[in-house]
Structures are given as structure tokens and as C-alpha cells.
Amino acid sequence: MATLAVRDNQLHTYGDYLTWPEDVRYELLDGVAYLMSPGPDLAHQELAGEIYHQVRGALSGKPCRAFIAPLDVRLPVRNEVDELIDTVVQPDVMVVCDETKLDKRGVRGAPDWVVEVISPSTASHDQVRKRRIYERAGVREFWLVHPADRVLFVYRLQGSEFGKPDTQALEGDTPVGILPGVVIRWDDVAARLPVGDY
């Protein structure tokens, strides 16, 4: 299983991040700058795009808003100013219901719902590091979608921790637990996914 490269052996803040070239994408997790993959594969884009499309349509006219990567989400540990925040992520798909978390830079604070589509180069990063970050930040519901295995893991915040994930195949419908009336329909998009190793 591949792992993401780190930028260097220093700890960084969002203030540093803002000075880096825009043509190279990083995520900051507790100050460590992880180089993002050069470009997502077809299955990743199919799934992320379709989930975003379905959720955005379902939320039309409602106060919650859907977003798709790349969009910076700053996750302060306490109430530090932006430039001192050491965790900045770019979820594949997210929903934010509190408009006060939105500003010109993106999102400050935990989204309500986050989806990460796993690719071979990001698997351990998403499943371990980012899951812990989302849990600590208070993301209410976190989905990990595995295109190769065609499996979905749904984590829901219980108190301050994610409980054991619900697991299902990418078929039929899956309701988003924290968004009443929002359902992701898998059958059409699953039929378009490439077959074999990817």
C-alpha cells in the first residue's frame, strides 16, 4: 500500500501553507504537510462527482451546502487564528450546515458530513490519519468509499468518537444519517466504474 510523501521534516501552519505554490496540493495534518496525489483516477472522479451531484441536488433550497474538492477546510484545535492552524484538509465531498463556518478561504471548522473516496495512494492516509482528524474535529458523519472493493464504510460520531462503522456494498440506496431526506443511489454510478485493478 503506497503512502503519501511528506513535504519535509518540519511542522507547518496554515500561514506557511498560504505561501506555497498553488500548482502543488498539500494537506496539513497536525503540522505535517502531505503531498496530495498528482491526479485522481477515473473511478475516484466518477464516485466523488456523482455523490456531490446527488447531494447538491437534494439540498437545493435547504440551508446545508455541498462542496467538492479542492476546497480548504481549516480545523483549529482551539480557537487559534487562521495563520496558526496546523490542520488543513481537502475532503473529496462535504456538507456544511453552519453558514458561519464559510468564508472566502473555504471552511473553518468541521463540516457536518465528509466523504473520502479511497485510491491506492491515499488509502492509509484516509482510513487512519484523516479519520482520526475528522473524529477529533467533530465531523458528525464520515463516509469512506472503496471503489476497488465496491464497499462503503459509514462512521457516525457518538459523543466524541466514531462508533464501529456500518458497512455496505455500493448498491441500492444509502441514506445520509445526518441529512434527512438525502439518499445516495449507487446502482448507476457503480455500473460505470472500471472493472479490474485500478
Buried (B, 14 or more C-beta within 10 A) or exposed (E): EEEBEEBEEEEBBBEBBEEEEEEEBBBBBEEBBBEBBEEBBEBBEBBBBBBBBBBBEBBEEEEBBBBBBEBBBBBBEEEEEBEEBBBBBBBBBBBBBBEEBBEEBBBBBBBBBBBBBBBEBBBBBBBEBBBEBBBBBEBBBBBBBBBBEBBBBBBBBEEEEBEEBEEBEBEEEBEBBBBEEBBBEBEEBBEEBEEEEE
